[in-house]
Amino acid sequence: MELTWHGWSCFRLKGKEASVVTDPIGPASASILSKLSPDIVTISQRMAESPAGPFRVIDGPGEYEVKSVLITGHPSFFQGKRVGSIFRMEIDDLVVCHLGQLKEPLTPSQAESLSGVDLLFIPVAGDGESIDATKAVEMITIIEPRMVIPMHFELGQNGVAGTPVEKFCHEIGQSVSVQPRLVVAKSSLPAETSVVLLEPR
């Protein structure tokens, strides 16, 4: 599977039989979707209007199967109110979890429903819109993914320096370099949790 990052929480997961685009939110969403031509689009944040096109939109809790991709949507909450969705996907023998606009740490029962995650997309901004670096590390310790891909940050002129992801890397104790894309298979997963930073396109 090939992964590319298109800013904030928007990623393309290109598998053998299908491709998924997560959170194409904002003014450029239509052009992003036109360029990436996904089979499936997941929306983690509750929106007044979902994108339209020749793809399947999944924007809430439930179990879905599209072109051999299995997706389970779980509700995410903030102060007792549902604010969005978390998606667990099975694609190319990999289990992928996109935590979306996660504003508070998962409960133990929520974390248990995400067991067996290979790749975890996790917010690190801590700007009031999502959890911060410290809480992100706590979630990673509970979920125990094989690979972690931070989101909800922008690279500065000096790369990761001075950005929320720099604090995250410090908190988790890893020094990582930015990659333009990631190609991963079940057989190539690291033995211990590893962080991968992707360069936005």
C-alpha positions as CSV (number, residue, x, y, z in Angstrom):
1,M,0.0,0.0,0.0
2,E,1.2,3.5,-0.8
3,L,0.5,6.4,1.5
4,T,0.7,10.1,0.6
5,W,-0.3,13.1,2.7
6,H,-2.3,16.0,1.3
7,G,-2.4,18.3,4.3
8,W,-3.8,18.3,7.8
9,S,-5.8,15.0,8.1
10,C,-6.1,14.2,4.4
11,F,-4.2,11.1,3.2
12,R,-4.5,8.8,0.2
13,L,-4.2,5.1,0.9
14,K,-3.6,3.4,-2.4
15,G,-4.1,-0.3,-2.2
16,K,-4.1,-3.1,-4.7
17,E,-7.8,-3.1,-5.4
18,A,-9.0,0.3,-4.1
19,S,-7.9,3.7,-2.9
20,V,-9.1,5.6,0.1
21,V,-8.9,9.4,0.7
22,T,-9.4,10.6,4.3
23,D,-10.8,14.0,5.3
24,P,-10.6,16.1,2.0
25,I,-12.0,19.1,3.9
26,G,-11.6,22.7,2.8
27,P,-11.9,24.9,-0.3
28,A,-9.5,22.7,-2.2
29,S,-11.3,19.4,-1.5
30,A,-13.0,19.2,-4.9
31,S,-9.7,19.5,-6.8
32,I,-8.0,17.1,-4.4
33,L,-10.6,14.4,-5.0
34,S,-10.6,15.1,-8.8
35,K,-6.8,14.6,-8.8
36,L,-6.7,11.5,-6.5
37,S,-9.7,9.7,-8.0
38,P,-10.5,7.6,-4.8
39,D,-12.9,4.7,-4.6
40,I,-13.7,5.6,-1.0
41,V,-13.8,8.9,0.9
42,T,-13.9,9.0,4.7
43,I,-15.0,12.1,6.6
44,S,-14.2,12.1,10.3
45,Q,-15.6,15.5,11.2
46,R,-19.4,16.2,11.1
47,M,-20.2,18.3,8.1
48,A,-23.2,20.1,6.8
49,E,-22.6,18.7,3.3
50,S,-20.5,15.7,2.2
51,P,-18.5,15.7,-1.0
52,A,-20.1,14.3,-4.1
53,G,-18.5,12.2,-6.9
54,P,-18.0,8.7,-8.3
55,F,-16.9,7.4,-4.9
56,R,-18.4,6.0,-1.8
57,V,-18.6,8.5,1.1
58,I,-18.4,7.1,4.7
59,D,-19.0,9.7,7.3
60,G,-20.3,8.0,10.4
61,P,-20.4,4.9,12.7
62,G,-21.1,1.5,11.2
63,E,-19.6,-1.4,9.3
64,Y,-18.8,-1.0,5.6
65,E,-17.2,-3.0,2.8
66,V,-16.2,-1.4,-0.5
67,K,-14.0,-3.1,-3.1
68,S,-12.6,-5.6,-0.5
69,V,-11.8,-2.7,2.0
70,L,-13.4,-3.3,5.3
71,I,-14.2,-0.1,7.3
72,T,-15.6,0.3,10.8
73,G,-16.6,3.7,12.0
74,H,-16.6,4.5,15.7
75,P,-18.0,7.7,17.2
76,S,-15.6,10.2,18.8
77,F,-16.8,12.5,21.6
78,F,-15.9,15.8,23.3
79,Q,-17.4,16.6,26.7
80,G,-20.0,13.9,26.2
81,K,-21.1,15.0,22.8
82,R,-20.4,13.2,19.5
83,V,-18.2,15.4,17.3
84,G,-17.0,13.0,14.6
85,S,-15.8,9.5,13.8
86,I,-12.8,7.3,14.1
87,F,-12.2,4.9,11.2
88,R,-10.6,1.4,11.4
89,M,-9.8,0.1,8.0
90,E,-8.6,-3.3,6.7
91,I,-6.8,-2.9,3.4
92,D,-4.1,-5.0,1.7
93,D,-3.8,-7.2,4.9
94,L,-3.1,-4.1,6.9
95,V,-5.2,-2.6,9.7
96,V,-5.2,1.2,9.5
97,C,-6.8,3.6,12.0
98,H,-7.5,7.2,11.4
99,L,-8.3,9.0,14.6
100,G,-9.7,12.1,12.8
101,Q,-10.4,15.2,14.8
102,L,-9.8,13.5,18.1
103,K,-10.4,16.2,20.8
104,E,-10.0,14.1,24.0
105,P,-8.2,10.7,24.8
106,L,-10.1,7.5,24.0
107,T,-11.7,5.6,26.8
108,P,-10.3,2.1,27.6
109,S,-13.3,0.5,25.8
110,Q,-12.8,2.7,22.7
111,A,-9.2,1.9,22.6
112,E,-9.9,-1.8,23.0
113,S,-12.1,-1.7,19.9
114,L,-9.1,-0.5,17.9
115,S,-6.9,-3.5,18.8
116,G,-4.5,-4.9,16.3
117,V,-3.7,-1.6,14.5
118,D,-0.7,-1.7,12.2
119,L,-0.8,2.0,11.0
120,L,-2.1,4.8,13.2
121,F,-2.9,8.3,11.9
122,I,-2.9,10.5,15.0
123,P,-3.4,14.3,15.5
124,V,-0.7,16.1,17.5
125,A,-1.6,19.8,17.1
126,G,-3.0,20.5,20.6
127,D,-4.6,23.7,19.3
128,G,-8.0,23.1,20.8
129,E,-9.0,21.3,17.7
130,S,-7.3,18.0,18.6
131,I,-5.2,16.3,21.3
132,D,-1.7,17.5,21.9
133,A,1.6,15.7,21.7
134,T,1.5,14.3,25.3
135,K,-2.0,12.9,24.9
136,A,-1.0,11.5,21.5
137,V,1.9,9.5,23.1
138,E,-0.5,8.2,25.7
139,M,-2.9,7.0,23.0
140,I,0.0,5.3,21.1
141,T,1.0,3.5,24.3
142,I,-2.5,2.1,24.7
143,I,-3.2,1.2,21.1
144,E,0.3,-0.1,20.4
145,P,0.4,0.3,16.6
146,R,3.4,-0.8,14.6
147,M,3.7,2.5,12.7
148,V,2.6,6.0,13.6
149,I,1.9,8.8,11.2
150,P,1.3,12.2,12.8
151,M,-1.2,14.7,11.4
152,H,-2.7,18.1,12.2
153,F,0.4,20.2,11.7
154,E,2.1,22.2,9.0
155,L,5.8,22.1,8.3
156,G,7.6,25.4,8.8
157,Q,10.5,26.9,6.8
158,N,12.9,24.9,9.0
159,G,11.0,21.6,8.5
160,V,9.6,20.2,11.7
161,A,11.5,22.7,13.9
162,G,9.2,24.7,16.0
163,T,6.1,22.8,15.0
164,P,3.8,20.6,17.2
165,V,5.3,17.5,15.6
166,E,8.7,18.4,16.9
167,K,7.4,18.3,20.4
168,F,5.6,15.0,19.6
169,C,8.8,13.4,18.3
170,H,10.6,14.6,21.5
171,E,7.8,13.2,23.7
172,I,7.9,9.8,22.0
173,G,11.7,9.7,21.9
174,Q,12.3,9.3,18.2
175,S,14.2,11.4,15.7
176,V,12.7,11.0,12.2
177,S,13.1,12.5,8.8
178,V,10.3,13.7,6.4
179,Q,9.5,11.4,3.6
180,P,7.5,12.2,0.4
181,R,5.5,9.0,0.6
182,L,5.4,5.6,2.3
183,V,5.1,2.2,0.8
184,V,4.3,-0.4,3.3
185,A,3.3,-4.1,3.4
186,K,2.5,-6.4,6.3
187,S,5.8,-8.1,5.9
188,S,7.7,-4.8,6.1
189,L,6.2,-3.6,9.4
190,P,8.8,-2.8,12.1
191,A,9.0,-5.0,15.2
192,E,8.6,-1.9,17.5
193,T,6.5,1.2,17.2
194,S,8.0,3.5,14.6
195,V,7.1,7.1,13.6
196,V,7.0,8.2,10.0
197,L,6.6,11.8,9.0
198,L,5.2,12.5,5.5
199,E,5.7,15.6,3.5
200,P,2.5,17.3,2.4
201,R,1.8,17.4,-1.3
